[in-house]
Amino acid sequence: MRILIVKTSALGDIVHTFPVLAYLRDRVSGPLVIDWVVEARCAGLVDAHPLIDNVYTVDTRAWKHSLFSKKTWDAVGKFRREIRHAPYDVVFDLQGNTKSGLITATTRARSKVGFARSNVSEWPNLIFTYQHYDVNDRASIRSSYLDVVRAYFEDPVPYENIGVKLNISSEESAEIQDITRRHSSDPSPKILVCPGSAWENKRLPDDVLRDFLKEVQKELGCRFLFAWGSKEELGTCQELATHLPHSETLPKLSLRVLQNLMSELDLVVAMDSLPLHLAGSAGTPTFGLFGPSSAAKYMPEGPQHGAYQGSCPYGKTFKKRCPILRTCKTGACLRHKTSAQVSEAFHKWWKVACVGAGLTK
């Protein structure tokens, strides 16, 4: 069977789709080829997944800005020829917007599967998919993707994802060993902290995060490793490390190296951001910090994962993300919270869910 997944972006949403790959390999009998269409800027993450056979890239952002150039139309034509060459049995459009619908329409697949009208991101997508499935909007985002695929195969049996390690080179493996070796003589828990997020309103204030981490270190006797992706985040990590003994700010790591490193550590603390979801995909326990997005929808699943959910003082409610996530001028659902509030949520989760995890003083 030949299957194509259309999930072009963004990085975090791509990670949420990874359980579909494990499901297909586990539940589909006979020879199986799984290919994926993704934006070029996200391709490295998909290409590193061990269950993917072929990756097709699009660069719609560049194409849109140079719509009438020969280079753009040559690239579009090349992609169209490649995608039509493979005789897919089924395409799963798990993006659900107009762009992904156009990509799906380009294929010659016998079955083109997507979300029902009640779930689809943009209604024109419905024109390009033939089989539409409703999913529970209140279930986790990973379950939503899985449920579409399970419905197509008429599979009533729930699927529990066991996680994945992304492919890395021998040089990258040595890079991870260098990091872990530096702390190998210390038996205390190693906790990775990722303070950044693409959206400012998803970030906990630095001073609140610092005081919260002090409480965690006091309780667990742990070491912190700080990971970053931008110069601003690097500065935040370096400042936090000065206030927390036995801490280290890591060099900049690729996503696949970061994910493999996470699997060697005891816990990851992060905002609702790509690092949190990478840790979940690696099976590492996590504690996520959520404000203008729903922990119930986006946090990794399982008792080894905890979260703090901020509340909106303006009465905004949502199933997925706050409708004013990008425009709220105060970000009060996280930025007006105290370290005591976050610490209380952490301690409550820790005592209930992680007593047996081995992360004790």
N, C-alpha and C positions, 0 to 999 in steps of 0.2 A: 504494500500500500504506500502511496506517495501522498504526503500531507504537507501543506504550506500554511504557515502561520503569518498573518499580517498584523504586526504590532510594531509600529514604527518608532514610537517614543512614548513617554520620556524615560530616562534611565530607571527611576524607581518603579514605574509602571511595568517596565520590561521585566524587572526582577520579580514583581508580583505574578507575572505570567509563567515563570520558570516551572512551577509545579505541573503545568500542563504537559511539559516535555516528559517528566518522570511518569506521569499517568499514561501517556501514549505508549511509552516503552514497556510499561508493566501490563497494560490491559489489551493492547492491540496485538493479535496473534499474527504470525507469519512475517515475511520480510517487510521491513518498514524503513522509509526514508522520510526524514523531517527537515524541511527547509524553512527559512525565516526571511521576511522582508523587513528591513529596519532602516532608519535614517543613518546616513554615513557617520554622523557625529556620535552615534550610539553603537556602532557596529562592533567595536572592540569587545564590549561586554557580551554580546550575543555570540560572537565568534569564539569566545573562550569557553562556552558551555560544551561539555563533553558529549551531549546527546544530540547536538545539531550536526546535520550533514553538510548543508550549503547555506550560505548567507548572501542574500541579494541586498544591495544598498540603493537607496534613493537619496537625493539631496534637494528636497523640495524648497528649502529656504533659499538656496543659491539659484535654483531654477526659476523661482518666482521673481527674484530680483534681476534676472537676465533672461526674461521670457522670450525675447525675440532674437537671441544670439544663436549662431550656428552651433557653438559649443554646447549650449543647453539642449538643443533639439537632437544633436548627435548622442548626448548622454541619455536622453529620454528614449530615443529609438533603440539604443543598445540595451537598455533595461527591458523594454517591451519585447524585444526579440528573445532575450534570455528567459524571461518569465513565461513566455508562450511556448518555448521549446519543450519545457517539462510537462508531461501529461499527468497533472495532479488528479487524484481521486477526490480530494476535498480540500477546500481552503477555509480556514477559520479566521474570519475577520474579527479580531479581538480589540481593535482600536475603536471601531464604531463611528467614525466620522466620514465626511465627504471624501477626504483625501484617501483614506484607506479603502473606501468603496470603489473609487476609480482604479486603484491598484488591483483590487479583487476582480473587477470587471475585465481587466486585461488578461487574466489567466484563462485557460481552457478547461478548468476543473469541472467535473460533472456535478459536484455539490459545492455550493457557496453558502457558508453558514455564518450567522451573526446574531446580534442581539435583537430582541423584539422592540417594538416602538416605545414601550414603557421604560426601556433601559438604554437605548441607543443614545450616543452623545449628540449626533446630528441626524435629523430625520432623513436627509437625502441618501444616507447610507443604505436605507431599506430598499432603495431601487436596485442596488447592485448585489444584494444577498437574497437567496431564494428560500432558505430555511431559517426561521427566526425563533429564538427561544427566550422565554422570560426567565429572569433570575431574581433572587431575593435581594432587594436593594439594601437590606439591613445586615446581610451576611458580609463576611470579610471580602475584600476585593479579590483575594486569591480564589475563594470559593466561587465568586461570580464568574471568573474565567473558566474554572474547572467545570462548573455546572453547564455552561454552554456546550462544552465538548462531551461531557457525560450524557447530556440530553440527546445529542446527535447519535451517539452509540447506543442509546436506550439502556444505559447502565444505571441501575438504581443504587448500586453499592457505593457508599461514600469512599473517598480516597484520602489517605493520610500521607502527606508528603514527608519524606525523610531528609530532604535537603540535598545539597550538591556542593562539590568543590570545583571551582573553575580551573581550567587548564592553565598551568604556568610553566615556564621554562626552567631548566636546571639552574640558570643564573638567578632567576627570581626566587627559586626555592632556597638558594644559598643566602639571598638577601633576608629572607624570613628567619633562617637559622641564626644569622648574625644578631638579629633583634632578640630572639628568644634566648640565645646563649647568654646575653648580657644579664639576664634575670634568672637564669636557671638555678643558681645557688640559693635563691630566696624562695621559701615555700609559701609566702603570702600570696593571696589572690592577685591576679593581673587583670586590670580593668582598662579597656580602651574607651576613651572619651572622644566624641566627635561633636564639637560645639556648634558647627556651622549648619547653615541651611540656605538654599537659594533665595528664600523669602524671609525678610527681616522679621515679619510678624510671627514666624514659626520658631524664632530663637528665644531662649531664656536669657535675660540680662546677665552679663558676665559676673557681676557681683553676687547675684542670686545663685548662679551655677557654682561659683567658687565656694560659697558657704554651704551649699548642698553637698558638694563633693567632700568638704571637710567633715561633715557629719557621716558620710559613707565611709571615709577613711578611718574615722574614730571607731565606728562599729565593726568594720571588717578587717582593719589593719592591712589595707591593700596598697598596691603600687598602681599608679595611673600612667598609661601611655596615651599621648595626645596625637590625634590624626587631623590633618587639615587638607584643604584643596585649593585655597586662595591665599594671597598675601595677608588679607585681613584676618582670615582664620588662623594663619600662622602666628600673627601677633597676639591673638586671643589665647592660643595654646601656650605660647611662651610666657605670657603674663600669668595664666592659671598655674603653670608649673612652678613658678617662683613661690607660690603660696602653699604648695602641697608637697611635703617631703617625699623623697624617693620617686619623683616623677620624671618622665622623659618625653620630650617633644620629638616625634619621629620625623624622618625625612619625608618628602612627598612620595607617596606610593601610588602605583597604578591601581585601578579598581580590582583587578584580578589578584594582585599581590595583597591588597588590603583584605579582600575576602578570605584568602587562604590564611593570612595572619590571624584573623578573627577566630578561625577554627582552633587555633592554638591557645586562645586566651579564655578567661573565666567568665567575663561579662563585658557587654558593650553598652555604654550609656550614650544616647544620641537624641537629637531632635527628630521630629517626623521628617526624615530625609533619606537620601540614598544609603548612607552608611548603616542606618538602622535596618533597612530592608536587606542589605547585603549580609549583615550579621544573622538575620533570621534565615536567609537562604543557606547559610553555613551551619545552622543548627546551634549556634552559640546563644546562650541566654542573653536577653536584652532588657533594658529599662528605657522606654521611650518617653519623650516629653512632647505632649500634644496640646495645642491651643485651638487654632482655627481649623483644625481637621479632626476627624473622628478616630479615636484610638480603636473603637470597636470595629471600624472599617479597615484601618490600615496597619495596626500593630501586628507584628508576627504572632502566629497562633501557637497556643500551648501554655501550660502552667509555668514553664521556665521563662516566660516573657511577661513583664509587667509594664505599667505605664502610669503616668500622671496626666490627667485630663483637665486642662484649664477650663474655666467657665466664662461666658460672655456677660459683662455687666449691662449690655444693651439689649439683652433678651433675644439675640439671634440664635436660631436653632437650625440644624442641618443634618443630613444623613451622611454626607461625605466631607465636603469642605465648606467653610463659611463663605457665603456669597460675597462678602466684602474682604476676603483674605488679602487681596492685593491692594486695596484702597483704604482700609481702616487706618486712621491716622494715629491711633493710640496702641493698637496691638495689645489691649489690656488683658485679653484672655490668658496671655503668658507674661507680658512685660510688667503687669501690675501684681504679680504673684510673689510670695515670699519663699525663702528657702525652707522655712518651717513647714509650709504647706506641701512642698515637694518632698521633703524628708519624711513627713508623715505617711505619704502615699508609698514611698519606697520601703519604709520599715514594715508597713502593713503587708505589702506584697511579699517582702523578703521572708518574714516570719511564717507566712502561710505556705508559700510556694517553693522556697529555695532552702529550707532548713537542711534537706537531704542532698543538696547539690555539692557539698564538700567545700563551700566557700566560707569557712569559718576562721576565726582568729587562730 
